């Protein structure tokens, strides 16, 4: 039994624990921390109800309300996780991720590699807030995929066999797709879809595409599909100057 409530495990770099109770088993070289556990190594912080750290193998097993805080502000939640000494690699069960600008990831299982790649299985991604009156209700839109990967260095999320769902209904499938993560403020690609209803158009669906031309200009192309009228193609061009800006908008059917 270790009386101190702070233990440093000296390997290549120290992992420091604080907890309500910490015990050390010398035969197995295992440190067990329980009760509001917080462990940190460098800029990464691990929180859990219970953490078991094997000093011989450098493997930490976290259980119960697991939270991993990254230096870039990303937060990962899990039911259970097994991580290496510096928390850069490991596996997690029941993983959820909170990215910048309300980006949300969830997966039944995830694997962390190279300190920057998070590979997810049976994953869901959306930027929509949960419904206030019914949090279990499907969001306005979400992307589901049997396999996805988030690259924190390239700031990109990739999907294999993804399906776009609107209000929980599958509307579009692709063999592969990728998009910048929410930390990227400006990049070419498909924007979030829009689904609605109007008296003149009936039900309508649009899938805008945003294109970065250069540092001063960009454009948006938006096909709109309706139930009462023909398909519409809308577009907008923007350019900013030192003393002002100019915008062209147009649409046709």
C-alpha positions in Angstrom: 0.0 0.0 0.0 1.3 3.4 -0.9 0.3 6.2 1.5 1.0 9.1 -0.8 -1.8 10.0 -3.2 0.6 11.0 -6.0 2.7 8.4 -7.8 5.1 9.0 -10.7 5.8 6.0 -12.9 9.3 6.6 -14.4 9.6 5.1 -17.9 10.6 7.1 -21.0 8.6 10.0 -19.6 6.7 10.2 -16.3 3.0 9.5 -15.9 1.6 11.2 -12.8 -1.5 10.1 -11.0 -3.7 11.8 -8.4 -6.6 9.9 -6.8 -8.5 9.3 -3.6 -6.7 6.0 -3.2 -3.6 4.6 -4.8 -2.1 1.2 -4.2 1.0 -0.5 -5.5 1.4 -4.2 -5.9 5.1 -5.0 -6.0 5.0 -8.6 -7.4 3.1 -7.5 -10.5 4.5 -3.9 -10.6 1.0 -2.6 -10.9 -0.3 0.8 -9.6 -4.1 0.9 -9.0 -5.7 4.3 -8.6 -9.4 4.7 -7.7 -11.7 7.6 -6.8 -11.7 10.7 -9.1 -8.5 9.6 -10.8 -6.6 12.1 -12.9 -3.4 11.1 -14.8 -1.3 13.3 -17.0 1.7 12.9 -19.3 2.9 15.9 -21.2 -0.2 17.9 -22.5 -2.6 14.9 -22.3 -4.8 14.4 -19.3 -6.7 11.2 -18.5 -9.6 11.1 -16.1 -11.5 8.0 -14.9 -13.2 6.3 -11.9 -10.4 3.7 -11.8 -7.0 3.4 -13.5 -4.6 0.4 -13.4 -1.1 1.1 -14.6 1.4 -1.7 -15.2 4.9 -0.2 -14.8 6.5 -3.2 -16.5 4.5 -3.0 -19.7 3.7 0.8 -19.6 0.0 0.0 -20.2 -2.8 1.9 -18.4 -6.3 0.6 -18.2 -9.0 3.1 -17.4 -12.6 2.2 -16.4 -15.7 4.2 -15.7 -16.4 7.7 -17.1 -13.2 7.8 -19.0 -12.2 11.2 -20.4 -9.1 12.0 -22.4 -8.2 15.7 -22.9 -5.9 16.5 -25.8 -3.6 19.6 -26.0 -5.6 20.9 -29.0 -8.9 21.0 -27.0 -10.3 17.7 -28.4 -12.1 15.7 -25.7 -12.7 11.9 -26.0 -15.1 10.0 -23.8 -15.3 6.2 -23.3 -16.7 3.5 -21.1 -13.3 1.7 -20.9 -9.9 2.4 -22.5 -6.5 0.8 -22.6 -3.6 3.2 -23.4 0.1 3.1 -23.7 2.5 5.1 -21.4 2.1 8.5 -23.1 -1.6 8.0 -24.0 -0.8 8.3 -27.7 -2.0 4.8 -28.6 -4.7 2.5 -27.3 -8.2 1.1 -27.7 -11.5 2.3 -26.3 -15.1 0.9 -25.9 -18.1 3.1 -26.2 -16.1 6.1 -27.5 -17.5 9.6 -28.1 -15.5 12.6 -29.2 -16.2 16.3 -28.9 -14.3 18.3 -31.6 -14.1 22.1 -32.2 -17.2 24.0 -33.3 -19.6 21.4 -32.0 -18.3 18.5 -34.0 -19.4 15.2 -32.5 -18.1 11.7 -33.1 -19.3 8.4 -31.6 -18.4 4.8 -32.1 -18.9 1.4 -30.5 -15.1 0.9 -30.4 -12.0 3.0 -31.4 -8.3 2.6 -31.8 -5.8 5.3 -31.3 -2.5 5.2 -33.3 0.6 7.3 -33.6 -0.8 9.9 -31.3 -2.8 11.5 -34.1 -5.0 8.9 -35.7 -8.3 7.8 -34.2 -9.8 4.8 -36.0 -13.5 4.2 -35.2 -15.9 1.3 -35.9 -19.7 1.7 -36.3 -19.2 5.5 -36.1 -21.6 8.5 -36.3 -20.6 12.1 -37.0 -22.7 15.3 -36.8 -22.5 18.9 -35.8 -26.1 19.1 -34.7 -27.0 19.6 -31.0 -29.2 17.0 -29.4 -32.9 17.9 -29.4 -33.6 19.7 -26.1 -37.0 18.0 -25.6 -35.9 14.5 -26.8 -32.1 14.0 -26.6 -32.4 10.4 -28.1 -34.1 11.7 -31.2 -32.0 11.4 -34.4 -30.3 14.8 -35.4 -31.3 16.7 -38.5 -28.3 15.1 -40.3 -25.6 12.7 -39.5 -23.0 10.5 -41.3 -22.8 6.9 -40.3 -20.1 4.4 -41.3 -18.8 1.0 -40.3 -15.3 2.5 -40.3 -14.0 6.0 -40.0 -10.8 7.8 -39.1 -9.9 11.2 -37.7 -6.4 12.5 -38.4 -5.6 15.3 -35.9 -2.4 16.2 -37.8 -4.1 16.6 -41.2 -7.4 17.8 -39.6 -9.4 15.4 -41.7 -12.2 12.9 -41.1 -12.4 9.9 -43.5 -15.2 7.4 -43.9 -15.5 4.0 -45.6 -19.0 3.0 -46.9 -20.7 6.1 -45.3 -24.4 6.8 -45.4 -25.9 10.3 -45.0 -29.0 10.3 -42.8 -31.6 13.1 -42.6 -33.7 12.9 -39.4 -32.6 9.3 -39.1 -33.6 8.3 -42.6 -30.8 7.1 -45.0 -30.8 9.3 -48.1 -27.3 8.9 -49.7 -24.6 6.3 -49.7 -21.0 6.5 -51.0 -18.1 4.0 -51.0 -15.8 6.6 -49.5 -15.8 10.3 -48.4 -13.8 12.7 -46.3 -14.1 16.2 -45.0 -12.0 18.6 -42.9 -12.6 18.5 -39.2 -14.2 21.5 -37.5 -10.8 23.1 -36.7 -10.4 23.9 -40.4 -12.1 27.3 -41.1 -11.8 27.3 -44.9 -11.5 24.3 -47.3 -13.2 23.2 -50.5 -15.9 20.5 -50.1 -19.5 19.6 -49.6 -21.3 21.7 -47.0 -24.0 20.4 -44.6 -27.2 19.5 -46.6 -30.4 21.4 -46.2 -33.9 19.7 -46.0 -37.1 21.7 -45.8 -40.7 22.4 -47.0 -42.3 25.4 -48.7 -45.7 26.1 -50.3 -44.2 26.9 -53.7 -41.4 24.2 -53.9 -43.0 21.5 -51.8 -40.3 19.3 -50.0 -36.8 20.3 -51.1 -33.3 19.1 -50.6 -30.0 20.8 -51.4 -26.4 19.8 -51.2 -24.1 22.9 -51.5 -20.5 22.6 -52.6 -18.0 25.2 -51.4 -14.9 26.0 -53.5 -11.9 28.0 -52.3 -10.5 29.8 -55.3 -7.7 31.7 -53.6 -7.1 33.7 -50.4 -9.4 36.5 -51.5 -12.2 34.7 -53.4 -14.5 31.6 -53.2 -17.7 30.3 -54.6 -20.7 28.1 -53.7 -22.6 25.9 -56.1 -25.9 24.5 -54.8 -28.2 22.1 -56.6 -31.7 22.1 -55.2 -34.2 19.3 -55.7 -37.9 19.9 -55.2 -41.2 17.9 -55.4 -43.3 20.6 -57.0 -40.9 22.3 -59.3 -38.0 21.4 -61.5 -34.4 21.1 -60.1 -32.7 24.4 -59.4 -29.0 25.2 -59.7 -27.9 28.2 -57.6 -24.5 29.8 -57.2 -22.7 32.5 -55.5 -19.2 34.1 -56.1 -17.4 36.3 -53.6 -14.2 38.3 -53.7 -12.8 40.6 -51.1 -10.6 43.6 -51.9 -8.5 45.9 -49.6 -11.3 48.5 -49.7 -14.4 46.4 -50.0 -15.9 43.2 -51.5 -18.1 42.1 -54.4 -20.7 39.3 -54.5 -22.6 37.7 -57.5 -25.6 35.5 -56.9 -27.8 33.7 -59.4 -29.9 30.6 -60.0 -31.6 28.9 -62.9 -34.1 26.1 -63.6 
